[in-house]
Amino acid sequence: MVHPIRNIVIVGGGTAGWLTAGVIAARHRTRIGKDLTVTLVESPNVPIIGVGEGTWPTLRTTLSRMGVSETDFVRECDAAFKQGARFARWTTGKADDGYYHPLMLPQNFGQVNLAPHWLAGETDESFCDNVCAQGRICDDGLAPKTIATAEYDGLANYAYHLDAGKFAPFLQKHCCEKLGVRHVLADVEHVKMTEDGDIRAVGTAQAGEIEGDLFVDCSGFKALLIGGVMNVPFKDCSDVLFCDTALAMQIPYDLPDDPIASHTVSTAQSAGWIWDIGIQTRRGIGHVFSSSHITDEQAERELRAYIGPAADRLDARKIRIRSGHRETFWKGNCVAVGLAAGFLEPLEASAIVLVELSAKIIAEQLPACREVMDIVASRFNATTHYRWGRIIDFLKLHYALTQRTDSDFWRDNLRKESIPERLQELLLLWQYQSPWFHDEFDRVEEVFPAASYQYVLYGMGFRTHVDSAGLMRDAALAGRARRENAAATARLRSALPRHRDLIDKIVSYGLQPV
Ligand SMILES: Cc1cc2nc3c(=O)[nH]c(=O)nc-3n(C[C@H](O)[C@H](O)[C@H](O)COP(=O)(O)OP(=O)(O)OC[C@H]3O[C@@H](n4cnc5c(N)ncnc54)[C@H](O)[C@@H]3O)c2cc1C
């Protein structure tokens, strides 16, 4: 006798819970209400974390597949466009120290690796400007598309900045009204198990027992099911990534027409860094720091000094964070997504994208019956482990390349034992060949592709030995790519509207529906 998977129960109604519900319900929309139910149980008493405002371009596909209108999303989530991140003071700590990690690939990236050509050229132009248009688009404060561009299309690649407090309720409405997700407002208080060690039902105070065949733990830092019931240990990564506290503030614009930056700004501090994210009505600004290196009071002083008088009379919200992830993500019939699976400092906005990618695997490989669930679980675990490992490497890269020695925090970050072995190996290799397709970035849906490593390495002054034979071989392709980039940069700078103007137009008139 087989045990079909017919009832999926998601515990938690934050960004992770609703995105997972939406991705699964959209993928299986013809089955919902027939032989499949998706139920989301959310506590009316435990608030969502309400931070997490930087995203990755995957969110466009995710929302589009869920049938969300981009216009509605921009209007209701106070959203703006994100075209990458600018990292300030990460290399030398001086005022002129900064570089972009844009979302566009280097020009003709599939045909030619421009990195050696830039390295050999000894130009004053930054790597980013030399190979793609997006740094200049961000400098000019331009949007990645025009009002005539269809929903989810872009003239430049983009993601979003959004109001996290509005995003979960927006998704909830869409999931319940359009995708048939059942919403239960109730506190999970206990769990009923089967004899085989699976979860049979969650017991709630307000709605009794809710039975399921597959349980998705989206309960946030509490990790109610994966940690509390399945007892999967937490793998701590604070020996690599030291930041463990965030202080967050919301700063309204002075004037309704103030420019909105279309990139995240990340400015290094004495023992961490400050994020600065512009949405329609305010900036979300927060200091992520290591409490082993500075006190909360010092961190708050640095945050207030960064913001200036606009921070006077406003309180900072403190959030403790624990760097790391579960040792296993899917155990038995329970899979963890979002903060329940783990968390790493939000330096490259890698959390929501991991939620999307996890939800996508669950939806696409949804086991037909319990008998095959362990096979899907083991694949899910292998892929998800790989992703967490690569994200840890990529985040540490930002620290490992610093030349700053002005505080213990930066000096400690350079200690060899704090740098993962795989990253040490790659850093050695990259002295002789620049990251490109030949590196191990070979997985489908790599969170950070080789291009991302190039932007950070060469943005932070890393040098790779240049092979002159290779330069000669690719000279014609590189020349063409450079000319095409110069032309694309000029074309986009004249065609793209001011970011604030486009957002205002979308709010007033909407984009072309797909
Ligand atoms: C300082 C900070 C900055 C961040 N910045 C970014 C960023 O820029 N980009 C990015 O991608 N990510 C970022 N993140 C991560 C991002 O916020 C989260 O990944 C995202 O919000 C998903 O959270 P969640 O849904 O897993 O958890 P939560 O939002 O905490 O939701 C947990 C849910 O579980 C429910 N729950 C808890 N207990 C029970 C119970 N007993 N019964 C029923 N329900 C229960 C709660 O009611 C809630 O609905 C940041 C995180 C932090 C801490």
Ligand as a Chemical Component Dictionary entry (heavy atoms), coordinates in Angstrom:
data_LIG
# 
_chem_comp.id                   LIG 
_chem_comp.type                 NON-POLYMER 
_chem_comp.pdbx_formal_charge   0 
_chem_comp.three_letter_code    LIG 
# 
loop_
_chem_comp_atom.comp_id 
_chem_comp_atom.atom_id 
_chem_comp_atom.alt_atom_id 
_chem_comp_atom.type_symbol 
_chem_comp_atom.charge 
_chem_comp_atom.model_Cartn_x 
_chem_comp_atom.model_Cartn_y 
_chem_comp_atom.model_Cartn_z 
_chem_comp_atom.pdbx_ordinal 
LIG C1  C1  C 0 18.770 41.855 10.357 1  
LIG C2  C2  C 0 18.278 41.015 9.215  2  
LIG C3  C3  C 0 18.352 41.508 7.912  3  
LIG C4  C4  C 0 17.944 40.719 6.838  4  
LIG N1  N1  N 0 18.076 41.202 5.567  5  
LIG C5  C5  C 0 17.767 40.388 4.526  6  
LIG C6  C6  C 0 17.896 40.844 3.179  7  
LIG O1  O1  O 0 18.269 41.973 2.900  8  
LIG N2  N2  N 0 17.597 39.972 2.195  9  
LIG C7  C7  C 0 17.155 38.704 2.441  10 
LIG O2  O2  O 0 16.956 37.932 1.498  11 
LIG N3  N3  N 0 16.956 38.291 3.695  12 
LIG C8  C8  C 0 17.255 39.084 4.731  13 
LIG N4  N4  N 0 17.047 38.644 6.003  14 
LIG C9  C9  C 0 16.412 37.334 6.204  15 
LIG C10 C10 C 0 14.898 37.466 6.014  16 
LIG O3  O3  O 0 14.371 38.423 6.906  17 
LIG C11 C11 C 0 14.216 36.136 6.241  18 
LIG O4  O4  O 0 14.863 35.129 5.509  19 
LIG C12 C12 C 0 12.777 36.188 5.784  20 
LIG O5  O5  O 0 12.097 37.263 6.361  21 
LIG C13 C13 C 0 12.053 34.900 6.105  22 
LIG O6  O6  O 0 11.751 34.812 7.474  23 
LIG P1  P1  P 0 10.884 33.584 7.951  24 
LIG O7  O7  O 0 9.605  33.612 7.210  25 
LIG O8  O8  O 0 11.723 32.365 7.873  26 
LIG O9  O9  O 0 10.653 33.857 9.499  27 
LIG P2  P2  P 0 9.663  34.889 10.245 28 
LIG O10 O10 O 0 9.405  36.123 9.483  29 
LIG O11 O11 O 0 10.249 35.041 11.625 30 
LIG O12 O12 O 0 8.285  34.100 10.370 31 
LIG C14 C14 C 0 8.094  33.090 11.311 32 
LIG C15 C15 C 0 6.624  32.702 11.319 33 
LIG O13 O13 O 0 6.455  31.590 12.199 34 
LIG C16 C16 C 0 5.293  31.788 12.972 35 
LIG N5  N5  N 0 5.377  31.025 14.211 36 
LIG C17 C17 C 0 6.333  31.066 15.162 37 
LIG N6  N6  N 0 5.978  30.264 16.192 38 
LIG C18 C18 C 0 4.788  29.687 15.857 39 
LIG C19 C19 C 0 3.911  28.765 16.494 40 
LIG N7  N7  N 0 4.169  28.259 17.698 41 
LIG N8  N8  N 0 2.771  28.422 15.849 42 
LIG C20 C20 C 0 2.458  28.913 14.637 43 
LIG N9  N9  N 0 3.270  29.774 13.987 44 
LIG C21 C21 C 0 4.408  30.155 14.597 45 
LIG C22 C22 C 0 5.253  33.290 13.208 46 
LIG O14 O14 O 0 3.956  33.720 13.558 47 
LIG C23 C23 C 0 5.675  33.787 11.830 48 
LIG O15 O15 O 0 4.537  33.849 11.005 49 
LIG C24 C24 C 0 17.417 39.428 7.087  50 
LIG C25 C25 C 0 17.300 38.955 8.393  51 
LIG C26 C26 C 0 17.739 39.720 9.447  52 
LIG C27 C27 C 0 17.639 39.173 10.837 53 
# 
loop_
_chem_comp_bond.comp_id 
_chem_comp_bond.atom_id_1 
_chem_comp_bond.atom_id_2 
_chem_comp_bond.value_order 
_chem_comp_bond.pdbx_ordinal 
LIG C1  C2  SING 1  
LIG C2  C3  SING 2  
LIG C2  C26 DOUB 3  
LIG C3  C4  DOUB 4  
LIG C4  N1  SING 5  
LIG C4  C24 SING 6  
LIG N1  C5  DOUB 7  
LIG C5  C6  SING 8  
LIG C5  C8  SING 9  
LIG C6  O1  DOUB 10 
LIG C6  N2  SING 11 
LIG N2  C7  SING 12 
LIG C7  O2  DOUB 13 
LIG C7  N3  SING 14 
LIG N3  C8  DOUB 15 
LIG C8  N4  SING 16 
LIG N4  C9  SING 17 
LIG N4  C24 SING 18 
LIG C9  C10 SING 19 
LIG C10 O3  SING 20 
LIG C10 C11 SING 21 
LIG C11 O4  SING 22 
LIG C11 C12 SING 23 
LIG C12 O5  SING 24 
LIG C12 C13 SING 25 
LIG C13 O6  SING 26 
LIG O6  P1  SING 27 
LIG P1  O7  DOUB 28 
LIG P1  O8  SING 29 
LIG P1  O9  SING 30 
LIG O9  P2  SING 31 
LIG P2  O10 DOUB 32 
LIG P2  O11 SING 33 
LIG P2  O12 SING 34 
LIG O12 C14 SING 35 
LIG C14 C15 SING 36 
LIG C15 O13 SING 37 
LIG C15 C23 SING 38 
LIG O13 C16 SING 39 
LIG C16 N5  SING 40 
LIG C16 C22 SING 41 
LIG N5  C17 SING 42 
LIG N5  C21 SING 43 
LIG C17 N6  DOUB 44 
LIG N6  C18 SING 45 
LIG C18 C19 SING 46 
LIG C18 C21 DOUB 47 
LIG C19 N7  SING 48 
LIG C19 N8  DOUB 49 
LIG N8  C20 SING 50 
LIG C20 N9  DOUB 51 
LIG N9  C21 SING 52 
LIG C22 O14 SING 53 
LIG C22 C23 SING 54 
LIG C23 O15 SING 55 
LIG C24 C25 DOUB 56 
LIG C25 C26 SING 57 
LIG C26 C27 SING 58 
# 
